[in-house]
Amino acid sequence: MPPAPDFDIQGVPELIRGEKAADSPTVEARDWNSHSQVGISDDEHSGHVLERDYTGMFEGPEKTLEVVFRKLEDDHIDNTIGELSGSSNAEEPIQRVGLRRLNRDDLDAICARARCTILSSISNQYLDAYVLSESSLFVYPYMLVLKTCGTTTLLRCIATLIDLGRKLGLEIDWVGYSRKNFNFPGDQAFPHQSFHQELDYLYGHRNLCERLNGNGYTLGPVNADHWFVFVADQTIRAKALEIDTDRVLNIMMFDIDENVSQLFFYEHYERNRPNEDKDEEVARISREMTAASGINELCPGAMIDPRAFEPCGYSMNAALFRSYTTIHITPESGSSYVSFETNQKVKSYKALISNVIRTFRPKRFVMTLMADEGGLQEIKENPMTDSAVNAKIVVPAARPVKLATAPGAIATFTKPATKSLIYKRSSLASIKVEEDCCCMMGNWVLDETPRAAAHLRAGKTRGLSLGTSL
């Protein structure tokens, strides 16, 4: 059953905690332009972060912050001239422009405010991708995307981003913050204990409010999985920007197949090999998890940076030209979760979505799409806009996967599914925010009714075509 809206550990409803208002509509907007500035005036002493004991459950769904910058009008810094550095996946040196000129100390300072650390990175001519202790960071010349899970304090890095941007001659142009409702809201630290607290924090941020006023929205059923979105937009639009086609697809999967979950436990792989240090072991097991689960097949041609965690868990970033793909997995029983996010610009997401769901086989998933109007028009097949019948997703039986074993031991395989699965869309919400940002959110659940099984046997399922080419 999907989790109810955020409640604290004493069971006090979110109305008291500021999470929602009674009888909230499917899409709830909150305009902060007319509110007086309340709350904090700066970010240096904006609440205390308390360390909380691990309860055996982990908050997998990420908080996501996307910040777009533009050059200051009085900028005396020539951002067109960047430092050159080598790249592991490019023959020519990378020209580091704009935000890509930030050094490691700067990036560490950003992550420290969010309570996470950088573990590894990859780069190409277009972006830098960092695997974090809690999710991922992507840095483009004029855009930064930071995703953090668990009890991180993502929004607390905004002051650092503003200061670092100014040093580069940049100012904030667009801010987007989003997250799903928490499964364990009582574990969160300030300023993430409720969506209203997050909005108060954003609007009460002196340096941010000098530039932007934004709106907060709730998409989806308030008594089940729903999505919170905040957008602040000061983009100066021109005719040339009408061709802007940005989009981000996010799939949040819950209660994944147990056989799949087992692939992301560190103990299931060979350890303590002779002449292999710990870093080499982690790198090898990370690659083995990627291959055993089929994750490498989800982003063909991309450079992949995987990371396995002890005792369990997995993260991955992939870069292919200007696009990124990122996957994060929490396999613990009772709170198993997988997120898949990409900003690939494809005309149909159906085959990609089917392959992702087939790989992890969750019992339910939440899918969100944030896109400019131009990007939305380019998408020809979209389960978010299809009819309920055509939005069904059919996943064929998974192939058996070989589990890693010690040398000389008998190989073991995961038990394959015996039938195909049908996922039906149970809810859908969408809204256009600011001038041209379209936000869509849908819930899909596994249809386990006898009628669904009979529908499959009759061969009448009107789902997506697995042969669809990207």
SULGIJO-V537530 format. One record per residue. RES is the residue in one small letter. PSI is psi as a letter, one per 30 degrees, with the letter a starting at -180 (* if undefined). OMEGA is omega in whole degrees, -180 to 180 (999 if undefined). D_LAST is the distance of its C-alpha to the last C-alpha in Angstrom with 1 decimal. Layout:
{{RES;PSI;OMEGA;D_LAST} {RES;PSI;OMEGA;D_LAST}}
This chain:
{{m;k;179;33.0} {p;k;180;31.3} {p;k;175;33.5} {a;l;176;35.9} {p;l;-175;36.0} {d;k;172;37.3} {f;k;179;40.9} {d;l;-170;43.0} {i;f;174;44.6} {q;f;180;47.8} {g;g;178;45.9} {v;k;-175;46.7} {p;l;-176;44.3} {e;f;176;41.9} {l;e;180;44.0} {i;e;-178;46.8} {r;f;177;44.4} {g;g;-177;42.7} {e;e;178;39.3} {k;l;175;39.4} {a;l;179;42.0} {a;k;179;43.3} {d;h;180;41.7} {s;k;176;38.7} {p;l;179;36.3} {t;e;176;32.7} {v;j;-176;31.8} {e;k;178;34.6} {a;k;177;35.2} {r;j;-176;37.8} {d;k;-177;38.9} {w;f;-176;40.6} {n;e;-175;41.9} {s;f;-178;45.1} {h;k;173;45.9} {s;l;-179;48.4} {q;j;180;47.2} {v;l;176;48.0} {g;b;-172;47.3} {i;l;174;47.0} {s;f;174;47.9} {d;a;-173;46.2} {d;g;-174;44.1} {e;e;-178;46.5} {h;h;-173;48.4} {s;h;177;46.0} {g;l;-179;46.7} {h;k;177;47.0} {v;k;-179;44.3} {l;k;175;45.6} {e;k;-177;44.4} {r;k;-180;43.8} {d;k;177;44.2} {y;k;-174;41.3} {t;g;-176;41.6} {g;f;175;39.3} {m;k;-178;36.5} {f;k;179;33.9} {e;j;-177;32.1} {g;e;-177;28.5} {p;k;-173;26.8} {e;l;163;26.6} {k;k;-177;28.2} {t;k;178;26.0} {l;k;176;27.6} {e;k;-177;25.9} {v;k;178;28.3} {v;k;-179;27.9} {f;l;169;30.8} {r;l;-179;32.4} {k;k;174;35.3} {l;k;-179;38.8} {e;e;179;40.6} {d;g;-177;43.5} {d;k;176;41.5} {h;g;179;43.5} {i;k;179;41.0} {d;j;-179;38.9} {n;f;178;35.5} {t;f;179;34.1} {i;j;-177;35.9} {g;l;176;34.4} {e;k;178;35.3} {l;k;177;33.7} {s;l;-180;32.6} {g;l;180;30.9} {s;k;-179;27.5} {s;f;-178;26.4} {n;g;179;23.1} {a;k;180;24.3} {e;e;-179;27.0} {e;l;178;28.3} {p;l;179;30.0} {i;k;173;28.3} {q;j;-175;30.1} {r;j;-176;30.6} {v;k;174;30.8} {g;b;-177;31.6} {l;f;-180;30.8} {r;f;174;29.8} {r;f;177;33.5} {l;k;179;34.3} {n;l;-175;35.9} {r;e;179;35.6} {d;e;178;38.7} {d;e;-180;37.2} {l;e;177;34.0} {d;e;179;36.3} {a;e;177;38.3} {i;e;-177;35.4} {c;e;-179;34.4} {a;e;178;38.0} {r;e;179;38.3} {a;f;179;35.4} {r;h;174;37.0} {c;l;-177;34.4} {t;l;178;34.2} {i;k;179;31.9} {l;e;-178;31.3} {s;l;-179;29.0} {s;l;171;26.8} {i;l;-179;24.3} {s;l;167;23.9} {n;a;-177;22.1} {q;f;-171;22.9} {y;f;-175;21.4} {l;l;172;22.2} {d;k;-178;24.3} {a;k;-177;23.1} {y;k;170;25.9} {v;k;-178;26.1} {l;l;174;29.0} {s;f;174;31.5} {e;i;173;30.0} {s;b;-164;26.2} {s;l;175;24.9} {l;k;178;25.7} {f;k;-177;23.5} {v;j;173;25.4} {y;l;179;24.3} {p;e;-177;27.0} {y;g;177;27.7} {m;k;177;25.8} {l;k;177;26.3} {v;k;-179;24.5} {l;k;178;26.6} {k;k;177;25.8} {t;k;-179;28.7} {c;a;178;29.5} {g;b;-177;32.9} {t;h;178;35.9} {t;l;-178;34.9} {t;i;-170;36.3} {l;e;-173;33.4} {l;f;-179;35.0} {r;f;179;38.0} {c;f;-175;36.2} {i;e;-180;36.1} {a;e;179;39.6} {t;e;178;38.6} {l;e;-180;35.5} {i;e;-178;37.7} {d;e;-180;40.4} {l;e;177;38.1} {g;e;-180;36.3} {r;e;178;39.7} {k;f;178;40.7} {l;g;-178;37.8} {g;h;-177;38.8} {l;l;173;36.0} {e;l;-177;36.2} {i;k;-178;33.9} {d;e;-175;32.0} {w;k;177;29.8} {v;k;173;29.8} {g;k;177;27.6} {y;k;-179;28.6} {s;l;173;27.2} {r;l;170;27.6} {k;l;174;27.8} {n;k;-176;31.4} {f;k;171;32.9} {n;e;-178;33.7} {f;i;-174;36.8} {p;f;-179;37.9} {g;f;-180;41.3} {d;f;-173;40.1} {q;l;178;38.8} {a;l;176;40.8} {f;k;7;41.6} {p;h;-173;40.0} {h;g;-178;37.4} {q;f;172;39.7} {s;l;179;38.5} {f;e;178;36.3} {h;e;177;39.4} {q;e;177;40.7} {e;e;178;37.4} {l;e;177;37.9} {d;e;-180;41.5} {y;e;-179;40.7} {l;e;-178;38.2} {y;f;179;40.7} {g;g;-179;43.7} {h;j;-172;42.2} {r;e;-175;44.5} {n;e;179;42.5} {l;e;-176;39.3} {c;f;175;41.3} {e;f;-176;42.8} {r;e;-168;39.4} {l;k;164;37.4} {n;k;-176;38.0} {g;l;179;35.2} {n;k;176;34.6} {g;k;-176;33.7} {y;k;171;31.8} {t;k;179;31.4} {l;k;176;28.5} {g;l;-178;28.7} {p;k;-176;31.7} {v;f;179;34.4} {n;g;177;35.5} {a;a;180;32.1} {d;k;176;29.1} {h;l;-170;28.8} {w;k;177;27.4} {f;k;-178;29.6} {v;k;172;28.6} {f;k;179;30.7} {v;k;173;29.9} {a;k;-168;32.3} {d;k;174;31.5} {q;g;-177;33.6} {t;k;174;31.1} {i;j;-173;32.8} {r;k;176;30.6} {a;l;-179;30.9} {k;e;-178;29.3} {a;f;-177;27.0} {l;f;178;25.5} {e;f;179;24.3} {i;g;-179;21.2} {d;k;-173;20.4} {t;h;-179;17.0} {d;l;176;17.1} {r;l;177;15.6} {v;k;177;15.9} {l;k;179;14.6} {n;k;177;17.1} {i;j;180;17.5} {m;j;-172;21.1} {m;k;-176;21.9} {f;l;179;25.5} {d;i;-178;27.6} {i;l;-178;25.1} {d;k;-176;25.9} {e;e;178;29.1} {n;e;177;28.0} {v;e;-180;25.0} {s;e;-177;27.4} {q;f;-180;29.7} {l;f;-175;27.2} {f;g;171;27.7} {f;k;-173;31.5} {y;e;-175;32.9} {e;f;-178;35.8} {h;g;-180;33.7} {y;l;-177;33.2} {e;k;-179;35.8} {r;l;174;37.9} {n;h;175;40.8} {r;k;177;40.0} {p;k;176;42.8} {n;g;177;42.4} {e;j;179;39.4} {d;l;-173;39.9} {k;e;180;38.3} {d;e;178;35.7} {e;e;178;34.6} {e;e;179;34.6} {v;e;180;32.3} {a;e;-180;29.9} {r;e;-179;29.9} {i;e;176;29.6} {s;e;178;26.7} {r;e;-180;24.8} {e;e;176;26.0} {m;e;-179;24.8} {t;e;-178;21.3} {a;e;-176;21.2} {a;e;-178;23.1} {s;f;-177;20.9} {g;g;-179;17.6} {i;e;-179;16.6} {n;f;-180;15.9} {e;f;-179;13.0} {l;f;180;11.3} {c;i;-178;10.9} {p;k;178;10.8} {g;f;-177;12.7} {a;l;171;14.2} {m;k;-173;17.9} {i;k;176;19.0} {d;j;-176;22.3} {p;l;178;23.3} {r;j;174;26.6} {a;k;-179;28.5} {f;l;173;31.4} {e;k;-1;34.7} {p;f;-180;35.6} {c;l;178;32.1} {g;l;-175;28.9} {y;k;173;25.9} {s;l;179;24.0} {m;k;167;21.1} {n;k;175;19.7} {a;k;179;16.9} {a;k;178;16.6} {l;j;-174;14.0} {f;b;-176;15.5} {r;f;-174;16.3} {s;l;174;14.2} {y;l;169;15.6} {t;k;179;14.8} {t;k;-180;17.9} {i;k;177;19.1} {h;k;-171;22.7} {i;k;172;24.5} {t;j;-171;28.0} {p;g;-176;28.9} {e;k;177;32.5} {s;k;-179;33.7} {g;f;177;34.3} {s;h;-178;31.9} {s;k;-172;28.8} {y;k;174;25.8} {v;k;172;22.3} {s;k;176;20.4} {f;k;180;16.8} {e;k;177;16.1} {t;l;173;13.6} {n;g;175;13.8} {q;k;178;10.3} {k;i;179;9.9} {v;l;-178;6.6} {k;f;177;7.5} {s;k;178;6.7} {y;f;-171;7.7} {k;e;-179;8.8} {a;e;179;7.1} {l;e;-180;7.6} {i;e;-180;11.0} {s;e;-180;11.9} {n;e;178;11.5} {v;e;-179;13.5} {i;e;179;16.1} {r;e;-179;16.4} {t;e;-173;17.2} {f;f;173;19.9} {r;i;179;21.1} {p;l;174;23.0} {k;f;175;25.5} {r;l;175;24.3} {f;l;177;21.9} {v;k;-180;21.8} {m;k;178;18.8} {t;l;177;19.2} {l;k;175;17.5} {m;k;-173;19.4} {a;k;168;18.3} {d;l;-179;20.2} {e;e;179;20.8} {g;e;178;18.9} {g;e;180;15.8} {l;e;179;16.2} {q;f;180;16.6} {e;f;-177;13.3} {i;j;-176;11.5} {k;e;178;11.6} {e;k;-173;11.2} {n;j;179;13.1} {p;f;178;15.3} {m;f;-176;17.7} {t;f;178;18.6} {d;l;172;18.3} {s;l;-178;21.6} {a;e;-180;22.8} {v;e;-178;22.3} {n;f;179;18.7} {a;f;177;18.0} {k;k;-179;19.0} {i;k;-178;16.8} {v;k;-179;17.6} {v;j;179;17.5} {p;l;-179;18.8} {a;k;180;21.6} {a;k;176;20.9} {r;l;176;21.9} {p;k;-178;25.2} {v;k;179;25.0} {k;k;177;27.9} {l;k;-180;29.9} {a;k;178;31.5} {t;l;178;35.2} {a;l;180;38.1} {p;k;178;38.9} {g;f;-179;40.8} {a;l;179;39.8} {i;k;-179;38.4} {a;k;177;34.6} {t;l;-177;33.4} {f;l;172;30.2} {t;l;178;28.8} {k;j;-177;29.6} {p;l;175;26.6} {a;k;-176;26.0} {t;f;-178;27.8} {k;l;175;25.7} {s;l;-178;22.5} {l;k;176;22.4} {i;k;175;21.9} {y;k;180;21.3} {k;k;179;22.7} {r;k;-177;22.6} {s;f;178;26.2} {s;l;-179;26.3} {l;k;177;24.5} {a;k;179;25.8} {s;l;180;24.8} {i;l;173;26.7} {k;k;-177;26.7} {v;l;-176;28.5} {e;b;-174;30.3} {e;e;-173;29.3} {d;g;-179;25.5} {c;j;-180;24.0} {c;k;180;22.5} {c;k;179;22.6} {m;k;-179;21.3} {m;k;178;22.2} {g;l;175;22.0} {n;k;174;23.5} {w;k;180;22.3} {v;l;178;24.8} {l;k;179;25.0} {d;j;-177;26.7} {e;g;-179;29.4} {t;l;176;31.6} {p;e;180;33.0} {r;e;180;31.6} {a;e;179;28.0} {a;e;179;28.8} {a;e;179;30.4} {h;e;179;27.5} {l;e;-177;25.3} {r;e;-180;28.0} {a;f;179;28.3} {g;g;-176;24.6} {k;g;-177;24.4} {t;k;179;21.8} {r;i;-180;19.7} {g;a;-179;16.9} {l;l;179;13.1} {s;k;-179;11.7} {l;f;178;10.7} {g;g;-180;9.4} {t;k;-179;6.6} {s;k;173;3.7} {l;*;999;0.0}}
